[in-house]
């Protein structure tokens, strides 16, 4: 078994290659009816989504890209984050490489970058019905904090990981999450269309 190397994406690795890894990695999700929207984006759209300040990491098996993750930055003014906030995204490992802790190593690279850059929190979102991913993220220390109805075919959960101790109790985070979920589901249909 060869050694997997985790590194920042180089210019030699195209975003089309990142798209291919995402698309293949999420094939089973598509078969199960849960479409990860980022896996459907072209390389050009992925590069735009990450933005000029974002970073992308890859897992390499020799010359082959077998996994990926990235961070983009957005401005937040929420109860759980203020100002420029890193968002964890594009998490994917090719099916034949899953179960080898590659996604954990990719996550560690992204989290180390965020903490070394002075951020105390990182956010992600995923489809509400992506139960497997939600369990993995909870195991990594993420907490459910909010809820949204993106312009897609599903509702999304927002999860946050505090790198130091979380300043809020688990009960408080749960209450904020469930209150937001109630309001969003009352107000919006799947796809972001307003009910009233």
Secondary structure, DSSP 4 states (H G I P E B T S, - for coil): -PPPEEEEPPTTS-HHHHHHHHHHHTHHHHHTT---GGGGS-HHHHHHHH-TT-EEEEEEETTEEEEEEEEEEEEEESSS-EEEEEEEEEEEE-GGGTTSSHHHHHHHHHHHHHHHTT-SEEEEEEETT-HHHHHHHHHTT-EEEEEE--SSSS-EEEEEEESS--SS-HHHHHHHHHHHHHHHHHHB-TTS-B--
